[in-house]
Each structure stands twice: as structure tokens, then as C-alpha cells.
């Protein structure tokens, strides 16, 4: 019997719904919570797939998941990429891939760990920081946020250079980025799964809530949002992520897509989208558990790349999809969500 393991934190709605759905299907695959109590270097990992929802906040779990990759498990998401990711890298990657991104600048830390002597340890840093040059580049208002953060923590809209300096002075040891503020006409958050399925949802960032509105994007704009989302997810190798798009004058800007443990709470997503997310996650995890996995060549560092598509699965994932706004409002919720994600 193939096994899927979940590594979770405080979330209460997605994990039990996922486990129940996997076990209900009777496809020769079971799901359960991973139990850990110390990991030996030669310890075998009995899971075909592990879904990671919390290792960004529990470092021991991240250490275990890297071990699990070496032992042959598929870990969603790749702990090596996740450990390396940050918001300046993401903005640079988007630009390199031709995806619109707000102008972004990484800032030196305001404070450092004990033992750092400013006159000896920081000889590579220019001082003082050219705040006028940074503001000229990103413009005002601008966004100051943690380069490694998520969940709307440590995110500030700064309308003057004085606001920016005041918030920066409060950042402590966090590495911050300052980013161009996109005065958006539309705001979309996408849930992207398996590097092939993207569900664009209307999102209210001020109220921090999803809005179930089926025709919020034109077919052309919806296609671009989905195509750009897949471009980014395939480059990063993420199989589970949310991406935020600020749309201005018909151009979708990728303002944040470092969300490898996306919000899947029932009341956040709404029941309409939650059912879709659970079903698609189960489909994906079972598929990964059953797919043959090419052996990893540790001498070449192939474990760093995480899950790799075979020629067959890559061809299937890259089949062109069409955008449809023709939603049957009388259909069951999961069928309407599928129609929105038929991209």
C-alpha cells in the first residue's frame, strides 16, 4: 500500500478533509499525518509522497524533508528550492521569464545577530543607503515587506520617504524588500497545483477575502494570468502555491508568488473553492504516488531539483488548455470551480 504523509501546523480544515478523501477513494493509496521524533541519517522513509504545510516555521521538519527527498520520497514542495527562495529572486526570475513584475529592491538589514561588528563584518556594504535613489526607482507609494515572509506579516504601504524609513527602522533582523506599488484595477489570487492546474480567484486584499465571482476576468486576461502562473511554477518547481496578481491597464503584475504553503482554509477559500482545492490536491498526490520516479543521481546533485517530470507527464502537463467563462450556476460547486480552472 502506497502512503501519503502530511506535515501540518494549526490548520484544521484542509488536512482532515484531504486524508479522508484519499482514504475514501480506495485506490491503493492511504494518507496520514507524519509522526516524527528524531531522524537518523540512515532512516528509511516509508512515504511515496509528503505534503509540507509548515516546515517554514518548524526548522526540524525542513531538515527531515530534505532527508526524505534523498530517500526517494516526493516532497511537495521541494524543500531545497523553498529554502533558497526569496522575493528579490522571484522578481528577478519573473523579469527574466518575461512576466511583468513590480520594481523591487532588496535592502541591507537594519540589525544583525550578536557578534557582527559593523566596522569589521560589514565592509562590503555601502553606507549610507541611497534612499533617494531607491525611492526614485520604485516610486511612491511603495511596499516594504519581509523578503522571506508571507501571510501578510510585516507588509507596509509607505506613502512618503519618512514612512519608509520609519518602517525600515522597525524591521530588526528581517531582510526587507521595497517594491513598486501597483495601483491595481483588479486583484487576483491564483491557486496553482501540480504545475498544470491554475484556479484564478477574485481577491479583496483590503478585506483579505476571496470573492466567488465567476466572470471577473476576460478570456484573454484569464489566459495570460494562467500562462504566466504556470511559467513561474514550472521554473520554481512548485506543485502547490498561490500567486497574487495586481492588474493595471490590462497588465497582470506578479506581486507575490512566494507562497509554497498556500492558504487552504475552508473559511478563507470559501466552500466553493475549498472543495476544488481538496479534490485537486488528492488527485495530484495520488498521481505522484503512483508515477514511476526516476532514480536520483546524488553525485550530480539531482535531489536539489525536487520532483522531475518524465517525458510523458511533461507532455500531458503542457497540453494547451482553453479559458471558459461559461459557468453553469446551477451545477455543483466543484463542477463550477472546474469550469473556472479549465485553462
Secondary structure, DSSP 8 states (H G I E B T S, - for coil): -EEEEEE--S--SHHHHHHHHHHHH-SSEEEEE---S---TT-----SEEEESSTTT-HHHHHHHHHHHHTT-EEES-HHHHHH--HHHHHHHHHHTT-----EEE---SS--TT--HHHHTTTS-SS--HHHHHHHH-SSEEEEETT--TTTTEEEE-SHHHHHHHHHT-TT--EEEEE----SEEEEEEEETTTEEEEEEEETTTTEEE--TT-S-HHHHHHHHHHHHHHHHHHT-SEEEEEEEEETTEEEEEE---SS----HHHHHHHHHHHHHHHHHHHHHHHHHS------GGGTGGGG-S---HHHHHHHTS---------TTS-HHHHHHHHT--
